[in-house]
Amino acid sequence: MDLIIEKMATDAFGVSHYNGKTVLVRGSLPGERVECRITEDRSGYSVAETVGVITPSPMRRDAVCPYYESCGGCDFQIVGEKDSAELKKSVFVDNLRRIGKVESLPDDIPVYYGEFEGYRRRVRFHVDYPARKWGFLGRKSSEIIPIRNCPAISRRLNSLLEDGRILLDEARKAMFSNSLKRDTGHAEIRAFDGDDGLSLGKENVSIDIAGIRYTVNALVFFQSNSSVLPHLLSFVKENAIGDSIMDLYSGVGTFSALFENTGKRVYAVERDKLCLSLSKLNAPSALSFTADVALWGKKNGRHVDTVIVDPPRTGLSREALSEIISWKPERIIYVSCNSSTLSRDAALMADYKITKAAVFDFYPGTGHDESALVLDRK
């Protein structure tokens, strides 16, 4: 079928309508006329793949990676870095207005982005040891695509792909320790490129971001785009107010570390014990707690000046959100990797008004977006 793409939606889908039904079209851009085929037909909407572009957008470009059509790592290389960031901003704003029912947004919503080439410092390799095969999983597939050079990852990570011996050795260890992925039978090798070397597991490495030395490893989450991360850190630090700060879903202390030696009292709450052990290295003066946010809040909730939340893609649970609101913080800084759930949660904060917002394109070449809101108590 031929469709005109109206706008972008979460995860880099183009939005169109056919016979009164919403169609989400992968591989399309706003303003384009595309030929597509339906891949999923659900009660409320359909999902389609672009099979041909009849009228291309001026933003459209050829993918920079030769593996783009087969590899599942990137799904949005059809635009450059600036256009990618601006399109993700349009999705962010649309979600806040449509899902969050937000009528008033800040006039200035900055967008931060960087170069695609070599931006990723954290990655998961997949290895089939018996077949001596390594690379990344295919698009919507558990098949390993044997890639030897990925333009998105750092030079040191690419050296693992080029040679393969270290990945095969790690896969052999995984096989004998019975830690292969059950669904595929493959070894999943996580790697992080630190300033002082590679981590392929629990080995700690360090990385300097905006003058802060973080200790991390390959088994924990830490933002992989070191050129965009300083902008997010500045946004959080500059907008935190008061002397008491709650850092929820604190991870390895990425935000807690911003307030070392400032005299502020920081409470860091993180369920993952490995993350929290690193958080104690990165933000030693913070009061750290290993707990589920909602359960911890019921027992230990207290008034603080600023609450920082950075939840998973599913957003805040109703219980966690209710606890946070009950503390009546003067300000909430909500960092999100899914503007749909961010918008859903913002709609439930009736006592708060959005005063600042920003978009951070941590993952150029993909449909993933990162954003942040500052919400002040009315």
C-alpha positions as a Markdown table, in Angstrom:
| # | Residue | x | y | z |
|---|---|---|---|---|
| 1 | Met | 0.0 | 0.0 | 0.0 |
| 2 | Asp | 1.0 | 3.6 | -0.5 |
| 3 | Leu | 1.0 | 5.9 | 2.5 |
| 4 | Ile | 1.8 | 9.5 | 3.4 |
| 5 | Ile | 3.8 | 9.7 | 6.6 |
| 6 | Glu | 2.4 | 12.4 | 8.9 |
| 7 | Lys | 4.9 | 12.5 | 11.8 |
| 8 | Met | 7.3 | 10.4 | 13.8 |
| 9 | Ala | 6.5 | 8.3 | 16.9 |
| 10 | Thr | 8.4 | 6.5 | 19.6 |
| 11 | Asp | 11.1 | 4.1 | 18.4 |
| 12 | Ala | 11.5 | 5.8 | 15.0 |
| 13 | Phe | 8.1 | 4.7 | 13.5 |
| 14 | Gly | 6.5 | 6.9 | 10.9 |
| 15 | Val | 2.8 | 7.5 | 11.6 |
| 16 | Ser | 0.1 | 7.3 | 8.9 |
| 17 | His | -3.5 | 6.3 | 8.7 |
| 18 | Tyr | -5.3 | 3.9 | 6.4 |
| 19 | Asn | -9.1 | 3.3 | 6.4 |
| 20 | Gly | -9.3 | 5.1 | 9.7 |
| 21 | Lys | -6.7 | 2.9 | 11.4 |
| 22 | Thr | -3.3 | 4.1 | 12.6 |
| 23 | Val | -0.3 | 2.5 | 10.8 |
| 24 | Leu | 3.2 | 2.6 | 12.3 |
| 25 | Val | 5.7 | 2.4 | 9.4 |
| 26 | Arg | 9.3 | 1.4 | 10.1 |
| 27 | Gly | 11.9 | 3.0 | 7.9 |
| 28 | Ser | 9.9 | 6.1 | 6.9 |
| 29 | Leu | 10.2 | 9.9 | 7.6 |
| 30 | Pro | 7.6 | 12.7 | 8.0 |
| 31 | Gly | 6.3 | 14.0 | 4.6 |
| 32 | Glu | 7.4 | 11.0 | 2.7 |
| 33 | Arg | 5.1 | 8.9 | 0.4 |
| 34 | Val | 6.2 | 5.3 | 0.8 |
| 35 | Glu | 5.2 | 1.9 | -0.3 |
| 36 | Cys | 4.9 | -0.5 | 2.6 |
| 37 | Arg | 3.7 | -3.9 | 3.7 |
| 38 | Ile | 1.8 | -4.8 | 6.8 |
| 39 | Thr | 3.8 | -7.0 | 9.2 |
| 40 | Glu | 1.5 | -6.9 | 12.2 |
| 41 | Asp | -2.2 | -6.3 | 12.3 |
| 42 | Arg | -3.6 | -5.5 | 15.7 |
| 43 | Ser | -7.0 | -4.4 | 16.9 |
| 44 | Gly | -6.0 | -0.7 | 17.5 |
| 45 | Tyr | -3.2 | -0.3 | 14.9 |
| 46 | Ser | -1.0 | -2.0 | 12.3 |
| 47 | Val | 2.8 | -2.2 | 12.0 |
| 48 | Ala | 4.3 | -2.0 | 8.5 |
| 49 | Glu | 7.8 | -2.0 | 6.9 |
| 50 | Thr | 8.8 | 0.4 | 4.1 |
| 51 | Val | 9.6 | -1.5 | 0.9 |
| 52 | Gly | 10.0 | 1.5 | -1.3 |
| 53 | Val | 10.2 | 5.3 | -1.1 |
| 54 | Ile | 8.1 | 7.1 | -3.7 |
| 55 | Thr | 8.7 | 10.7 | -2.5 |
| 56 | Pro | 11.7 | 10.9 | -0.2 |
| 57 | Ser | 12.2 | 13.5 | 2.5 |
| 58 | Pro | 15.1 | 16.0 | 2.1 |
| 59 | Met | 16.4 | 14.5 | 5.4 |
| 60 | Arg | 16.7 | 11.0 | 4.0 |
| 61 | Arg | 20.3 | 9.7 | 3.4 |
| 62 | Asp | 21.9 | 6.3 | 2.7 |
| 63 | Ala | 22.9 | 4.3 | 5.8 |
| 64 | Val | 26.5 | 4.6 | 6.7 |
| 65 | Cys | 26.9 | 1.0 | 7.7 |
| 66 | Pro | 27.0 | -1.9 | 5.2 |
| 67 | Tyr | 25.3 | -4.2 | 7.7 |
| 68 | Tyr | 22.4 | -1.9 | 8.3 |
| 69 | Glu | 19.7 | -4.0 | 6.5 |
| 70 | Ser | 20.7 | -7.2 | 8.3 |
| 71 | Cys | 22.1 | -6.1 | 11.8 |
| 72 | Gly | 19.6 | -5.5 | 14.6 |
| 73 | Gly | 21.8 | -2.9 | 16.3 |
| 74 | Cys | 20.7 | 0.2 | 14.5 |
| 75 | Asp | 17.3 | 1.0 | 13.0 |
| 76 | Phe | 17.4 | 4.7 | 12.2 |
| 77 | Gln | 20.5 | 5.4 | 10.0 |
| 78 | Ile | 18.4 | 7.0 | 7.3 |
| 79 | Val | 19.0 | 10.5 | 8.7 |
| 80 | Gly | 22.0 | 12.4 | 9.9 |
| 81 | Glu | 22.8 | 13.2 | 13.5 |
| 82 | Lys | 21.2 | 16.7 | 13.7 |
| 83 | Asp | 18.0 | 15.6 | 11.9 |
| 84 | Ser | 17.8 | 12.5 | 14.2 |
| 85 | Ala | 17.9 | 14.7 | 17.3 |
| 86 | Glu | 15.3 | 17.1 | 16.0 |
| 87 | Leu | 13.0 | 14.3 | 15.0 |
| 88 | Lys | 13.3 | 12.8 | 18.5 |
| 89 | Lys | 12.5 | 16.2 | 20.0 |
| 90 | Ser | 9.3 | 16.3 | 17.9 |
| 91 | Val | 8.4 | 12.9 | 19.3 |
| 92 | Phe | 9.1 | 14.0 | 22.8 |
| 93 | Val | 6.9 | 17.1 | 22.5 |
| 94 | Asp | 4.1 | 15.2 | 20.8 |
| 95 | Asn | 4.1 | 12.6 | 23.5 |
| 96 | Leu | 3.9 | 15.2 | 26.3 |
| 97 | Arg | 1.0 | 16.9 | 24.6 |
| 98 | Arg | -0.9 | 13.8 | 23.5 |
| 99 | Ile | -0.2 | 11.4 | 26.3 |
| 100 | Gly | 0.7 | 13.8 | 29.1 |
| 101 | Lys | -2.0 | 16.3 | 28.3 |
| 102 | Val | 0.6 | 19.0 | 28.9 |
| 103 | Glu | -0.8 | 22.3 | 27.6 |
| 104 | Ser | 2.2 | 24.5 | 28.4 |
| 105 | Leu | 5.8 | 23.6 | 27.6 |
| 106 | Pro | 9.0 | 25.7 | 27.9 |
| 107 | Asp | 9.6 | 27.9 | 24.9 |
| 108 | Asp | 13.2 | 26.7 | 24.7 |
| 109 | Ile | 13.8 | 22.9 | 24.6 |
| 110 | Pro | 17.5 | 22.3 | 23.8 |
| 111 | Val | 18.6 | 19.3 | 21.9 |
| 112 | Tyr | 22.1 | 17.7 | 22.5 |
| 113 | Tyr | 23.7 | 15.3 | 20.1 |
| 114 | Gly | 27.1 | 14.1 | 18.8 |
| 115 | Glu | 28.8 | 12.3 | 16.0 |
| 116 | Phe | 27.6 | 8.7 | 15.1 |
| 117 | Glu | 31.1 | 7.4 | 14.3 |
| 118 | Gly | 32.6 | 5.5 | 17.2 |
| 119 | Tyr | 30.2 | 6.9 | 19.8 |
| 120 | Arg | 29.4 | 3.7 | 21.6 |
| 121 | Arg | 31.6 | 2.6 | 24.5 |
| 122 | Arg | 29.3 | -0.1 | 25.8 |
| 123 | Val | 28.2 | -3.1 | 23.8 |
| 124 | Arg | 27.0 | -6.7 | 23.9 |
| 125 | Phe | 28.6 | -9.1 | 21.5 |
| 126 | His | 27.1 | -12.5 | 20.7 |
| 127 | Val | 29.2 | -15.6 | 20.1 |
| 128 | Asp | 28.5 | -19.1 | 18.9 |
| 129 | Tyr | 31.6 | -20.9 | 20.1 |
| 130 | Pro | 31.1 | -24.3 | 18.4 |
| 131 | Ala | 30.6 | -22.5 | 15.0 |
| 132 | Arg | 33.4 | -20.0 | 15.7 |
| 133 | Lys | 31.0 | -17.2 | 14.9 |
| 134 | Trp | 30.8 | -13.8 | 16.5 |
| 135 | Gly | 29.1 | -10.4 | 15.9 |
| 136 | Phe | 25.7 | -9.0 | 16.6 |
| 137 | Leu | 22.2 | -10.4 | 16.4 |
| 138 | Gly | 20.3 | -9.9 | 13.1 |
| 139 | Arg | 17.2 | -7.6 | 12.9 |
| 140 | Lys | 14.3 | -9.4 | 14.6 |
| 141 | Ser | 16.4 | -12.6 | 14.6 |
| 142 | Ser | 18.6 | -14.7 | 16.9 |
| 143 | Glu | 21.0 | -15.3 | 14.0 |
| 144 | Ile | 24.5 | -13.9 | 14.5 |
| 145 | Ile | 25.6 | -11.5 | 11.8 |
| 146 | Pro | 29.4 | -11.9 | 11.5 |
| 147 | Ile | 30.5 | -8.2 | 11.7 |
| 148 | Arg | 34.2 | -7.3 | 11.7 |
| 149 | Asn | 33.8 | -3.5 | 11.9 |
| 150 | Cys | 31.0 | -1.5 | 13.4 |
| 151 | Pro | 31.0 | 2.2 | 12.7 |
| 152 | Ala | 29.0 | 3.0 | 15.9 |
| 153 | Ile | 31.4 | 1.5 | 18.4 |
| 154 | Ser | 34.8 | 2.6 | 19.7 |
| 155 | Arg | 38.1 | 1.6 | 18.1 |
| 156 | Arg | 39.1 | -0.6 | 21.0 |
| 157 | Leu | 35.7 | -2.4 | 20.9 |
| 158 | Asn | 36.1 | -2.9 | 17.2 |
| 159 | Ser | 39.5 | -4.6 | 17.8 |
| 160 | Leu | 37.6 | -7.4 | 19.5 |
| 161 | Leu | 35.4 | -7.9 | 16.4 |
| 162 | Glu | 38.4 | -7.8 | 14.1 |
| 163 | Asp | 40.4 | -10.4 | 15.9 |
| 164 | Gly | 37.8 | -12.5 | 17.6 |
| 165 | Arg | 40.2 | -14.5 | 19.8 |
| 166 | Ile | 39.2 | -12.8 | 23.0 |
| 167 | Leu | 35.5 | -13.1 | 22.3 |
| 168 | Leu | 35.9 | -16.8 | 21.5 |
| 169 | Asp | 37.9 | -17.3 | 24.7 |
| 170 | Glu | 35.2 | -15.5 | 26.8 |
| 171 | Ala | 32.5 | -17.6 | 25.0 |
| 172 | Arg | 34.4 | -20.8 | 25.9 |
| 173 | Lys | 34.4 | -19.8 | 29.6 |
| 174 | Ala | 30.7 | -19.1 | 29.4 |
| 175 | Met | 30.1 | -22.5 | 27.9 |
| 176 | Phe | 31.9 | -24.3 | 30.6 |
| 177 | Ser | 30.3 | -22.2 | 33.3 |
| 178 | Asn | 26.9 | -23.0 | 31.9 |
| 179 | Ser | 26.0 | -19.4 | 31.4 |
| 180 | Leu | 25.0 | -19.4 | 27.7 |
| 181 | Lys | 21.8 | -17.7 | 26.8 |
| 182 | Arg | 19.0 | -20.3 | 27.0 |
| 183 | Asp | 17.0 | -19.0 | 24.2 |
| 184 | Thr | 19.8 | -18.9 | 21.6 |
| 185 | Gly | 22.6 | -21.1 | 23.0 |
| 186 | His | 25.0 | -18.2 | 22.3 |
| 187 | Ala | 27.4 | -16.5 | 24.7 |
| 188 | Glu | 26.6 | -12.9 | 25.4 |
| 189 | Ile | 29.8 | -11.0 | 26.0 |
| 190 | Arg | 29.3 | -7.5 | 27.5 |
| 191 | Ala | 32.1 | -5.0 | 27.0 |
| 192 | Phe | 32.8 | -1.5 | 28.2 |
| 193 | Asp | 35.6 | 0.7 | 26.9 |
| 194 | Gly | 37.1 | 2.7 | 29.7 |
| 195 | Asp | 39.8 | 5.3 | 29.6 |
| 196 | Asp | 42.2 | 2.8 | 31.1 |
| 197 | Gly | 41.2 | -0.4 | 29.4 |
| 198 | Leu | 38.4 | -2.8 | 28.5 |
| 199 | Ser | 36.0 | -4.5 | 30.9 |
| 200 | Leu | 34.5 | -7.8 | 29.8 |
| 201 | Gly | 32.7 | -8.5 | 33.0 |
| 202 | Lys | 33.2 | -7.5 | 36.6 |
| 203 | Glu | 36.7 | -6.0 | 35.9 |
| 204 | Asn | 36.5 | -2.3 | 36.9 |
| 205 | Val | 37.7 | 0.4 | 34.6 |
| 206 | Ser | 37.5 | 4.2 | 34.9 |
| 207 | Ile | 36.1 | 6.9 | 32.7 |
| 208 | Asp | 36.3 | 10.6 | 33.0 |
| 209 | Ile | 33.1 | 12.5 | 32.3 |
| 210 | Ala | 33.1 | 16.3 | 32.7 |
| 211 | Gly | 35.9 | 16.1 | 35.3 |
| 212 | Ile | 34.4 | 13.3 | 37.3 |
| 213 | Arg | 36.2 | 10.0 | 37.5 |
| 214 | Tyr | 33.7 | 7.2 | 37.4 |
| 215 | Thr | 34.4 | 3.5 | 38.2 |
| 216 | Val | 32.3 | 1.2 | 36.1 |
| 217 | Asn | 32.3 | -2.3 | 34.5 |
| 218 | Ala | 30.7 | -4.1 | 31.7 |
| 219 | Leu | 27.9 | -5.7 | 33.9 |
| 220 | Val | 26.3 | -2.5 | 35.0 |
| 221 | Phe | 24.5 | 0.3 | 33.1 |
| 222 | Phe | 26.5 | 3.4 | 32.3 |
| 223 | Gln | 25.7 | 5.7 | 29.4 |
| 224 | Ser | 27.7 | 4.6 | 26.3 |
| 225 | Asn | 27.9 | 8.1 | 24.7 |
| 226 | Ser | 30.6 | 10.0 | 26.5 |
| 227 | Ser | 30.2 | 13.1 | 24.3 |
| 228 | Val | 26.6 | 13.7 | 25.1 |
| 229 | Leu | 26.6 | 12.6 | 28.7 |
| 230 | Pro | 28.3 | 15.8 | 30.0 |
| 231 | His | 25.2 | 17.8 | 28.8 |
| 232 | Leu | 22.9 | 15.6 | 30.8 |
| 233 | Leu | 25.1 | 15.9 | 33.9 |
| 234 | Ser | 25.1 | 19.6 | 33.6 |
| 235 | Phe | 21.3 | 19.7 | 33.2 |
| 236 | Val | 20.8 | 17.7 | 36.4 |
| 237 | Lys | 23.4 | 19.5 | 38.5 |
| 238 | Glu | 22.3 | 23.0 | 37.4 |
| 239 | Asn | 18.7 | 22.3 | 38.2 |
| 240 | Ala | 19.0 | 20.5 | 41.5 |
| 241 | Ile | 18.0 | 22.9 | 44.3 |
| 242 | Gly | 18.2 | 22.9 | 48.1 |
| 243 | Asp | 20.4 | 21.0 | 50.5 |
| 244 | Ser | 18.8 | 17.6 | 50.4 |
| 245 | Ile | 18.6 | 15.4 | 47.2 |
| 246 | Met | 17.0 | 12.0 | 46.6 |
| 247 | Asp | 18.7 | 10.1 | 43.7 |
| 248 | Leu | 16.3 | 7.3 | 42.9 |
| 249 | Tyr | 17.3 | 4.4 | 40.5 |
| 250 | Ser | 20.7 | 5.8 | 41.2 |
| 251 | Gly | 22.7 | 3.1 | 39.3 |
| 252 | Val | 26.4 | 3.5 | 39.8 |
| 253 | Gly | 26.0 | 7.0 | 41.3 |
| 254 | Thr | 26.1 | 8.9 | 38.0 |
| 255 | Phe | 24.1 | 11.7 | 39.4 |
| 256 | Ser | 25.0 | 11.3 | 43.1 |
| 257 | Ala | 28.6 | 11.9 | 42.2 |
| 258 | Leu | 27.7 | 15.4 | 40.9 |
| 259 | Phe | 27.2 | 16.6 | 44.5 |
| 260 | Glu | 30.4 | 15.3 | 46.1 |
| 261 | Asn | 32.1 | 18.0 | 48.2 |
| 262 | Thr | 29.1 | 20.4 | 47.9 |
| 263 | Gly | 27.8 | 19.9 | 51.4 |
| 264 | Lys | 24.5 | 18.6 | 50.1 |
| 265 | Arg | 22.9 | 15.5 | 51.7 |
| 266 | Val | 22.3 | 12.9 | 49.0 |
| 267 | Tyr | 20.2 | 9.7 | 49.4 |
| 268 | Ala | 20.9 | 7.1 | 46.7 |
| 269 | Val | 18.5 | 4.3 | 46.3 |
| 270 | Glu | 19.3 | 1.4 | 43.9 |
| 271 | Arg | 18.0 | -2.2 | 43.8 |
| 272 | Asp | 21.0 | -3.7 | 42.0 |
| 273 | Lys | 23.7 | -4.5 | 44.6 |
| 274 | Leu | 26.6 | -4.5 | 42.0 |
| 275 | Cys | 25.5 | -1.0 | 40.9 |
| 276 | Leu | 25.3 | 0.2 | 44.4 |
| 277 | Ser | 28.8 | -1.1 | 45.3 |
| 278 | Leu | 30.2 | 1.0 | 42.5 |
| 279 | Ser | 28.0 | 4.0 | 43.5 |
| 280 | Lys | 29.8 | 3.9 | 46.9 |
| 281 | Leu | 33.1 | 4.4 | 45.0 |
| 282 | Asn | 31.7 | 7.1 | 42.8 |
| 283 | Ala | 29.7 | 9.0 | 45.4 |
| 284 | Pro | 31.2 | 8.0 | 48.8 |
| 285 | Ser | 29.4 | 10.7 | 50.8 |
| 286 | Ala | 25.9 | 9.7 | 49.6 |
| 287 | Leu | 23.8 | 7.7 | 51.9 |
| 288 | Ser | 23.3 | 4.5 | 49.9 |
| 289 | Phe | 20.4 | 2.1 | 50.1 |
| 290 | Thr | 19.9 | -1.3 | 48.3 |
| 291 | Ala | 16.1 | -1.5 | 47.8 |
| 292 | Asp | 13.2 | -1.3 | 45.5 |
| 293 | Val | 12.3 | 2.4 | 45.3 |
| 294 | Ala | 8.6 | 2.0 | 46.2 |
| 295 | Leu | 9.2 | -0.3 | 49.1 |
| 296 | Trp | 12.0 | 1.9 | 50.4 |
| 297 | Gly | 9.9 | 5.0 | 50.1 |
| 298 | Lys | 7.1 | 3.5 | 52.2 |
| 299 | Lys | 9.5 | 2.9 | 55.1 |
| 300 | Asn | 12.0 | 5.7 | 54.7 |
| 301 | Gly | 10.2 | 8.4 | 52.7 |
| 302 | Arg | 11.0 | 12.0 | 53.8 |
| 303 | His | 10.8 | 15.5 | 52.6 |
| 304 | Val | 13.8 | 16.5 | 50.4 |
| 305 | Asp | 14.3 | 19.6 | 48.2 |
| 306 | Thr | 15.0 | 17.8 | 44.9 |
| 307 | Val | 14.1 | 14.3 | 43.8 |
| 308 | Ile | 16.0 | 12.9 | 40.8 |
| 309 | Val | 14.5 | 9.9 | 39.1 |
| 310 | Asp | 15.9 | 7.9 | 36.2 |
| 311 | Pro | 13.7 | 4.8 | 35.9 |
| 312 | Pro | 13.8 | 2.0 | 33.3 |
| 313 | Arg | 11.8 | 2.3 | 30.1 |
| 314 | Thr | 8.6 | 1.2 | 31.8 |
| 315 | Gly | 8.7 | 4.4 | 33.9 |
| 316 | Leu | 7.7 | 4.8 | 37.5 |
| 317 | Ser | 5.3 | 2.4 | 39.1 |
| 318 | Arg | 2.1 | 3.9 | 40.5 |
| 319 | Glu | 3.4 | 3.0 | 44.0 |
| 320 | Ala | 6.8 | 4.7 | 43.5 |
| 321 | Leu | 5.1 | 7.8 | 41.9 |
| 322 | Ser | 2.7 | 8.1 | 44.8 |
| 323 | Glu | 5.5 | 7.9 | 47.4 |
| 324 | Ile | 7.5 | 10.6 | 45.6 |
| 325 | Ile | 4.6 | 13.0 | 45.4 |
| 326 | Ser | 3.8 | 12.3 | 49.1 |
| 327 | Trp | 7.2 | 13.7 | 50.1 |
| 328 | Lys | 6.3 | 17.0 | 48.5 |
| 329 | Pro | 9.7 | 17.8 | 47.1 |
| 330 | Glu | 10.1 | 21.4 | 45.8 |
| 331 | Arg | 11.5 | 20.0 | 42.5 |
| 332 | Ile | 11.5 | 16.7 | 40.6 |
| 333 | Ile | 14.1 | 16.1 | 37.9 |
| 334 | Tyr | 12.8 | 13.2 | 35.7 |
| 335 | Val | 15.3 | 11.6 | 33.4 |
| 336 | Ser | 13.8 | 9.2 | 30.9 |
| 337 | Cys | 14.8 | 6.8 | 28.1 |
| 338 | Asn | 11.1 | 6.5 | 27.0 |
| 339 | Ser | 9.2 | 9.7 | 26.5 |
| 340 | Ser | 5.9 | 7.8 | 26.3 |
| 341 | Thr | 6.1 | 6.6 | 29.9 |
| 342 | Leu | 7.6 | 9.9 | 30.9 |
| 343 | Ser | 4.5 | 11.6 | 29.5 |
| 344 | Arg | 2.2 | 9.1 | 31.2 |
| 345 | Asp | 3.8 | 9.8 | 34.6 |
| 346 | Ala | 3.9 | 13.6 | 34.0 |
| 347 | Ala | 0.1 | 13.5 | 33.5 |
| 348 | Leu | -0.2 | 12.1 | 37.1 |
| 349 | Met | 1.8 | 14.9 | 38.7 |
| 350 | Ala | -1.1 | 17.4 | 39.0 |
| 351 | Asp | 0.7 | 19.4 | 41.7 |
| 352 | Tyr | 3.7 | 20.0 | 39.6 |
| 353 | Lys | 4.4 | 22.2 | 36.5 |
| 354 | Ile | 7.0 | 21.5 | 33.8 |
| 355 | Thr | 9.5 | 24.4 | 33.9 |
| 356 | Lys | 12.4 | 23.1 | 31.9 |
| 357 | Ala | 12.9 | 20.3 | 29.4 |
| 358 | Ala | 15.7 | 18.9 | 27.2 |
| 359 | Val | 16.4 | 16.1 | 24.7 |
| 360 | Phe | 19.6 | 14.1 | 24.5 |
| 361 | Asp | 20.3 | 11.9 | 21.5 |
| 362 | Phe | 22.5 | 9.3 | 23.2 |
| 363 | Tyr | 21.9 | 6.7 | 20.5 |
| 364 | Pro | 22.2 | 8.2 | 17.0 |
| 365 | Gly | 21.3 | 5.7 | 14.3 |
| 366 | Thr | 18.6 | 4.2 | 16.5 |
| 367 | Gly | 15.1 | 5.1 | 17.4 |
| 368 | His | 15.9 | 5.4 | 21.2 |
| 369 | Asp | 15.4 | 8.8 | 22.7 |
| 370 | Glu | 16.5 | 10.3 | 26.1 |
| 371 | Ser | 14.9 | 13.3 | 27.6 |
| 372 | Ala | 14.6 | 15.2 | 30.9 |
| 373 | Leu | 12.0 | 17.3 | 32.6 |
| 374 | Val | 12.2 | 19.7 | 35.6 |
| 375 | Leu | 8.9 | 19.8 | 37.5 |
| 376 | Asp | 8.3 | 22.4 | 40.2 |
| 377 | Arg | 5.7 | 22.2 | 42.8 |
| 378 | Lys | 2.8 | 24.6 | 42.2 |
